Amino acid sequence: MTWTVNGCLVALAILFAWRVEDFAEACSCSPAHPQQAFCSSDVVIRAKVIAMNKVDVGNDVYGNPVKQVKYDVKLIKMFKGPVMDIEAIYTAPISALCGVTLDIEGQMEYLITGKLESDGNVHVTLCDFIEPWDAMSPIQKKSLPERYHMGCDCKIVRCETLPCALHADNECLWTDWVLENYISGPQAQHFACIQRRDGSCAWYRGAAQPKKDFLDIEEP
């Protein structure tokens, strides 16, 4: 087969387009309510990001070095996780691989959820709930960890299109996306789905801890 220069350029363009598409599709996840993120994560911390650098974490199956971004953090408070002082978190080097970009210039404080991997390091992705601490609502902060923990046996069901309905007593319907066209709506910012004494679940809003026998949504 004879290739012209233009033919080679076209072939390279197609190959590049395939690679870009692969990367674009590599990071895909459904938005999670902050309570879901808390319950499904191994580690939930409040921390200040103080430095960043790229590190080698081993080789891939072809022997090529694998790099990750390492964020050095100053742990302020641990809401969930192992009995250890977490000094760093790791993420992929690009967003196409779900890598997270955090601010290091202002030493910003974040609420960070992540996974504790077999290597003993905390890894985070774009699918985790990572939010500047000052951007969180007062009720979100108060819900860490007791209130969210009380609802870990509940299931939060995201409503994507109307009509939507619940199918079990232990479910709470999350309607921020369909009603507000915004994931971080009122239910994400101000409500927790908590299990009641009879085993059913319901949304709860309030500054005080919910009563064990509350029957429905409570206001502050």
Secondary structure, DSSP 8 states (H G I E B T S, - for coil): ----HHHHHHHHHHHHHHHHHHHHHH-------HHHHHHH-SEEEEEEEEEEEEEEEEE-TTS-EEEEEEEEEEEEEEEES-SS---EEEE-SSGGGT-----TTTT-EEEEEEEE-TTS-EE--TTS-EEEGGGS-HHHHHTTTHHHHTTTTSEEEE--SSS----STTEEEE-HHHHHS-SSSHHHHH-EEEE-TTS-EEEE--SS---TT--S----
